[in-house]
Amino acid sequence: MSYKRFVGKYTNAQVDTLKALAHADESRTTRQIAQVMGKPSIGGVTRTLNWLKDNALVRGDLSPGDNDSPPAWMWTLTDEGRGVHRELTDVAARGKAS
């Protein structure tokens, strides 16, 4: 489903990041989110996640890492972020129905 014309006050990158997290069964790393979005690097995704975090739409928790992997930020939607995603989805569905 395309949300592009229903973005409103959010950028396409912010909407795409919300979408990537909303469709995840569990927390995702920044790199995993970038891969889902088809981004070759994580710089822009990191900036977007930080904006979403500052606006209480996502939560980032630092995983402790282990011998095989270093610590990494694990991102999930907050209740508010799920609400924004649901609103965007509802608007997109209404747009398709008309």
Backbone hydrogen bonds, N-H to C=O, Kabsch-Sander energy under -0.5 kcal/mol:
donor,donor_aa,acceptor,acceptor_aa,energy
3,Y,1,M,-0.5
6,F,3,Y,-2.5
7,V,4,K,-0.9
10,Y,7,V,-1.7
15,V,11,T,-2.3
16,D,12,N,-2.9
17,T,13,A,-2.1
18,L,14,Q,-2.3
19,K,15,V,-2.6
20,A,16,D,-2.3
21,L,17,T,-2.0
22,A,18,L,-2.6
23,H,19,K,-1.6
24,A,21,L,-1.3
28,R,75,W,-2.0
30,T,73,W,-0.6
33,I,29,T,-2.2
34,A,30,T,-2.5
35,Q,31,R,-2.4
36,V,32,Q,-2.3
37,M,33,I,-2.0
38,G,35,Q,-1.1
39,K,34,A,-3.0
46,T,42,I,-2.9
47,R,43,G,-2.0
48,T,44,G,-2.3
49,L,45,V,-2.9
50,N,46,T,-2.3
51,W,47,R,-2.0
52,L,48,T,-2.7
53,K,49,L,-2.6
54,D,50,N,-2.6
55,N,51,W,-1.3
56,A,53,K,-2.0
57,L,52,L,-3.1
58,V,52,L,-0.8
59,R,76,T,-2.9
61,D,74,M,-2.5
63,S,61,D,-0.6
63,S,72,A,-3.2
66,D,69,S,-2.9
74,M,61,D,-3.0
75,W,28,R,-3.3
75,W,73,W,-0.5
76,T,59,R,-2.0
78,T,57,L,-2.0
82,R,78,T,-2.5
83,G,79,D,-2.1
84,V,80,E,-2.3
85,H,81,G,-2.4
86,R,82,R,-2.7
87,E,83,G,-2.5
88,L,84,V,-2.5
89,T,85,H,-2.5
90,D,86,R,-2.8
91,V,87,E,-2.4
92,A,88,L,-2.2
93,A,89,T,-2.4
94,R,90,D,-2.4
95,G,91,V,-2.1
96,K,92,A,-1.7
97,A,93,A,-1.7
98,S,94,R,-1.1
